[in-house]
Amino acid sequence: MLIDAHYHLVAEEWYPEGWWQTVSSMYLNGMKALGMEMPMDTIRQTLIPTMWDPEGEALINDMVTNGIDKTVLLPMDYWLMYGEPKSSLEKQLKAYAKLQRKHPDKIIALATVDPRRPDAVKIVERAIKEWGLKGLNLYPQTGFFVNDPKTYHVLEKVAELGVPLTCHTGQLGAAPLRGKYGDPIYLDDVIQDFPNLTITAGHMAFGWHEQLFYLAGLKYNIMTDISAWQDVAKFNFRKFCTVLRNALDRLGKDRVLFGTDNPFVAALMSTKEYADLIKGLPQNSPDGITFTEDEVNAILGDNAARIFSSKS
């Protein structure tokens, strides 16, 4: 089974223009690192629109073509950092729910909310109870800590409803996003204060991966996913294998999930390409690093299937 546990279905009107400028800046910097040059305006006008897929048609076609069994959709709420988008958060969440109803065998859609919204708890409750979304995605790098009292009000509702949480961790993106809010140390309180809440730390916390692995070692309600590590996998394969081996050694095979962060990094590596790389680890890993078929199967789908088995 192949499940992408970290995908962002996006449309232009769902996010404020400031966010698209931030993404354009990320692409600009990434291209420069690869020795490529393209004006910022060209990136914004030509590359960014290729990500937009409000009806999910491109995603479903890709899943069917490439044997991707399920995709977990993670919406994002940027209202306080960039201002409200043209399409309200409620409309966005309902669009996610609609796609999930249309493709219940393929789509698992989560809700999102910035916990600083005055009606944050109400939004989460409606999204899950009325619209049928299967969990909550948080993006602290927009300016809040996951152990803040306002966040806890939202997490109390999520725990009450019995659905999982995905929390982006690590030093994500360009300004004005702030990496300090993604330090996994702030999840330590959440893990312990909500022992029955299943939490996935997105992106293996990037530069804080060692801290995350040690933090999570004996706390069994936290998972992690390998999304947005494609650049390391492609350009420094030994480092990627070393970090993934460390994750498996510290957390065990049952707490590491496959995820891509696409469409944001799809130009670097498609979902199929990344999945094929993971599938090939038992045969292709560098000297001195080993992976088993059982570990690969757990990462690629078994773990996500278990987390969402009663929610999807």
N, C-alpha and C positions, 0 to 999 in steps of 0.2 A: 504494500500500500504506500502511496506517495501523497503526503499532505504538506502543503506550504502553509505553515502556521503564522506567517508574518507577511501580509500583502496589503498594499494601500490602494484600493480602488479610488480614483480621483477624477474630478471634473473641474473645469476652470472656475465655475461659479461657486463651487463648494468652499474654496479657500480664498482669502483676501489676496490682493495683488502683491502685497509685501512678501507673502510666502513664496509666490512664484519668482520674485526677484531674488529671494534667498536661495531657492533651488538653482536658479540661473547662475548665481555666484558660486555655488558648490560645483556645478558643471565646469565653469570657467577655470576654477582652481584645479579641478581634477584633470582637465585637458592640458593645462600648463605643465602639470607634473609628468604627463606623458609626452611632452614636447610638441603639443598641438596648440594652435592658436585659433580663436574664433571670437569675434566681437560679442559683447554681452547682449546687445540688442538682437543679434542674429540667433543666439542661443534661445533667448526668450520667444522669439517669433517663429522659429523653425523646429527646435528640438523639444521644447517644453510641451507644445500641443500634442505631440505624439503620445504623451502619457494619458491623455484624457480619454476616459471610457465610462461615461455616466450610466450607460445601460448594461455594462459588463459584457458586451458582446465579444470584444477582443479577448477578454479573459477566458470566457467559456470556450471560445474557439481554440485557444491555446491549450486549455486543459484537455479537451477532447483529442486534439491532434497529438499531444505529447504525453498522454497517459497520466495526467495529474488527477488523482481521485477527488481530493477536496482542497479548498483554499479558505483560509481564515482571513476575513477582511477586517482591517483595523482603521476605522475613521479617526480623524484628529480634529481638535478644537483649538483654534488659534485666536479666539475673539479678543482676549485682553492684550495680547502682544501686537496684533496687526489690525484689530478692528473687526467688526462683523462682516462676513462675506455677503455676496448678493443672495445666496441661497441660505436660509436659516439652518441652524443645527438640526432642528426638528425635521425639516424637509430632507436633509441629508440622511438622517438616521432612518427615516421612513423609506428612502430610496434603497438603502442597504437591506432593510427588512423585506422590501418588495422583491429584490433580486434573490434573496434567500428563499422566499416562498416559491419563486419561479423555478429555482434549481435546488430543491432541498437535499438532493443527493450529492451536490457538489459544493455548495456554498455554506459556510458558517460565518455569520456576521456578528461582530461585537458592537457595542455602543461605545461612545466616548463622551467626556464632558471635562471642562476645566472646573475643578472643584471650587474655584473662586466665584463661579456664577451663583447668583443668589438663589436660583431654583435648581441647583445641581442635583440634589438628591431626588427631587421630583422627576427631573429629566431621566435619570437612570432608572427609576422605578417604572415609568411609563414605557421606556424603550425595551425593557426586559419583560415586563408583565403584559403590556398591551400590544407591543409591536413584535415581540418574539425574538429579540436579539439575545445572543447566547453568552454574553459576558461583558466585561468593560476593558477598554484600552485607555491608559493614562500616558501623557506626554509631559513629564515634569520639566523638561528643558525650556518650556515656555515661561517658567518662572515660579514654580511652587515645589515644595518638598513633599514627598509621599507620606512623611510622618507628621505633617502639619495637622492641627485640629480640624481645619476645613476639609482636608482630604479624608480624615478619619470619618467624618459624617457620611461621606460617600461610600467609603469602604465598609462601614457598618451595614449599609443597605445592600451592598454587593454580597457580603457574607450572609446576611439574612436571606437573600434570594437564592443562595447556593450556586452561584455561577463563578467561573474563573476570572482572574485578573491578568492582563498583560500590562507590564510597565516598561517603557523604554528606559534603558540604562546606558550610561557611557557618555562620552563627549561628542554629542551629535551636532553636526551641521555648522553652518556659518552664522555670523552675527545676524540678528540679535539673540539667537538661541544661546543659552548659557549652560555649559557642560556641568557646572558644579551641582545643579539640581539632579543630575543623573548619576551621581555617586551612589553605588549600591549600598554603602554603609547605612543610608537612610531607610533602606528596606529592612534592616535588621529589626527595627521596632515593629514594622508591619508583620513580618514573619512570625514574631513571637506574640504580638497582641491579637493576631487573627490566625490562630493555628489551624483552623478548618478551611481557610481560604487558599485555594490553589493559585499560585503566583508564577508567572513566567517573566523573567528578566530578559527583555529584548536585547539582542545584539551582543550577548556575552559581555556586556559592559565595556566593550572596546578596550581602552587602555587600562581599565580597572578589572580586567578579567581575573587576575590572580586573587584580588581581594574578594571578588564575587564567589569564586570557587571555594575559597576557605570559609567565607561567610555562610555559604549554602551547605557546606559539607555534612553537618549533622542536623540540619533543619529540613525536614523532608517535604515540606509544603511549597518549596520553591524550585522552579525549573529554570532553564535558560534556552534561548534559541540562537542559531548561528547566522541569523540574517545580517546582510551587509558586510560579511567577511569575504565576499567574492574577490575583492582586489587583492587581499592577502593570499587567498587560495590560488589566484592566477599568477601573481608575480613573486610570491615567496611561499611556495608550496610546503617546504619543510616547516616553516614557522606555523602555517595553518595547521598542519598535522600535529605539531607539537602542542599547540594550544587546545585543539580538539581532544587529543589524547589526555591532556591534563584535566579537561572538563569531565571526561568520562571516568577518569580515575578518582576524582574528588566527589562527583555527584552520582556516579553510576550510570549505566546505560539507559535507565528508565526516566531520566530527568534532563535529557538533551533533545531538543526539537529541531527539525529542519525548518528553515524559513529563508526568505529571499530579500525582503524589503522592496521588491519590485512593485511598480514599474520604475522606481527611481534609479536602480542600478542594472536594469535589464540590458542596457547598451553594452555593459561590461560582460555580463554573463546571463543567459536566459535561465529560466527556472529549470528547464530540462538539462542544460549544460551543467548547472550547479548540482542537480540531483545525480546526474551521471558521474560527476566527480566523486560524490560521496559513495555511490554504489561501487566505484572502482577502488576504494581505499584498501580493502583486504589484499588486492593484487598489486596496487600501485604506490603504496605508501613508501616513504624513504627508508633507507636502511636504519634499523634500530627502532622503528616505530611500527606497531602492529595494530590492526583493527580486525574484529571478527564480523562474520555475516550477521550474527545476532545483534551486535551493536549497530550496524548499518541499518538493519530493518527497524530497530527501535527508533533511531533518529529520524528516518525518512517518513515514518507514518504511524507506527504502533503507539508511540507515546502520545501523540496528538489525538489519535482515535480514542485512547483511554480517557484523556482529559475531557473530551467533548462527547463521550459516548451517550451520556444521559441528557445532553443539552442540544444535540443535533438531530 
